[in-house]
Amino acid sequence: MTIIIDDAGSGDLLFGVVISAFRDSIREFRYGVINVKYFKANFFSRKIYLKQCSKIVSKLLAEMKPKSKEEIHICKGYIFDDAIEKLKRKYGEDRIRRIKVTGEAQDLTEIAYLDELRNLGYEPLNERENKRAKSFFHMMNWLKKNPDKLKYAKTGWPRLQRYKLFRS
């Protein structure tokens, strides 16, 4: 039995980030969301989103109640760096492993993120994972057409200032 922790959306322009937990033995899936506000200038530069990620991981695991011998596998992404240390202290280093998440755990996490995007009214590109730049510009063009949705954009990245849409 293993619980797999993953994320989706951290590199995308729209929405927050989905953090998920998947228990492979019974196909139990849960997720929480790091609010997009933590990816805006004030919070982003202080990396508050890392603490939010850690809180969500802790909450998901508390809900799932890991069994005493159950391993917890966590995506290698830096967004989990804060969480990993806390989990090692709580569950022991021998139960925590960093992995490249694949398969059903990754698929369900991605689906949850895409559903959240669709709830905003945005229809993601089919091959967005393979075409990151194209996906970024697709999202940005959608924001230009829907300026009322700018509140759902991750605007904390300093490089975004080169685009008129994101200048104050």
PyMOL commands that set and color helices and strands:
alter all, ss='L'
color gray80, all
select helices_A, chain A and resi 36-39+41-44+48-64+78-91+93-95+103-120+132-145+147-152+158-162+164-166
alter helices_A, ss='H'
color red, helices_A
select strands_A, chain A and resi 2-8+17-23+28-34+71-75+96-99
alter strands_A, ss='S'
color yellow, strands_A
deselect
rebuild
show_as cartoon
